[in-house]
Amino acid sequence: MFDRLDDLLRRFEEIMNELAEPGVTDNQQHFRQLMKEQSDLTPLVEAYREYKKCRQDAEDSLAMLEEESDEDMREMLKEELSASRKRIEELENELKILLLPKDPNDDKNVIVEIRAGAGGDEAALFAAEIYRMYVHYAETKRWKVETLEMEEIGIGGMKSVTFMLSGQGAYSIMKYESGVHRVQRVPETESGGRIHTSTITVAVMPEAEEVDVQIDEKDIRIDVCRSSGAGGQCVNTTDSAVRLTHIPTGIVIYSQTEKSQIQNRAKAYALLRTKLYDLEQQKAHDAEAELRKSQVGTGDRSEKIRTYNFPQGRVTDHRINLTLYKLDKIMNGDIQEIVDACIAADQAAKLLKMGEN
């Protein structure tokens, strides 16, 4: 581990020297690559430098302790030695986590797709609530929210909604939300007061850029039509809505959120790229069954990950056996505690697997 850390420290110093050279910004692409590599390495380098300092402090305290005869000074040195050793242990664990292989998609924006599952209108109402939960959470992270597709029902629910979250590390956080979310409560439409169980599915996909996916125009059928709202009411009097059909996969993208056909077309292509990229990602996940077992539910969309029980005011994440009795706050976007617990469990599983190897 320490040989690798020394190599990374040397690489960091090389990058800093290169960034200090005149004319480094002449090649903007290379400059951006250097800045990204510097940003990625900084937390690890800072932790390693502190680790080396703590090791040196511990050695100095131990050497002084062997020579010191004054009891008060010896007591002080013992305290310093104990503090240094405790911090060394903490930093070793931190460095192991920082050395874990990074998901190449972690820094990407995400496209989130929520679909109502079992439960009819109640599932559609819950889909709308989960959508609002994520929007509120995104606001706390200062992420930009952009709705791409939405199919609403008359009572305020959503059969489906697709939206993009743009911001630092969006995928690294949101990927743990992918799966089946279950709600248990008495529906507003239920006169008998019985508790019903409904489900929705959440798919979290890293935004694909043009370099990630090449789309052959011969594989695309493009249809334009007029945008329409709920109940078929006309929203736009021009042919601004765009429907893309990817013939090899059968994926259909419909975009009508913008007034301009050009903007809707751009959004539709962005969503199609992401879905095709996600398709490849899912194939890779399926081929790496052992890897998926070491992850906290970031690959299997059919996995039931969470239950929201309204009568008891609790939310349970089944992957990590976490139950919180603050459902109102969670539905209002306060999901950070769940996210942090998922990340910690994922890291622990990966560290265990790394130790076995």
PyMOL commands that set and color helices and strands:
alter all, ss='L'
color gray80, all
select helices_A, chain A and resi 2-19+24-26+28-67+71-98+120-141+170-177+217-219+230-232+261-287+289-293+327-331+336-356
alter helices_A, ss='H'
color red, helices_A
select strands_A, chain A and resi 110-116+144-152+158-166+179-185+196-206+220-225+241-246+251-255+304-309+314-317+322-324
alter strands_A, ss='S'
color yellow, strands_A
deselect
rebuild
show_as cartoon
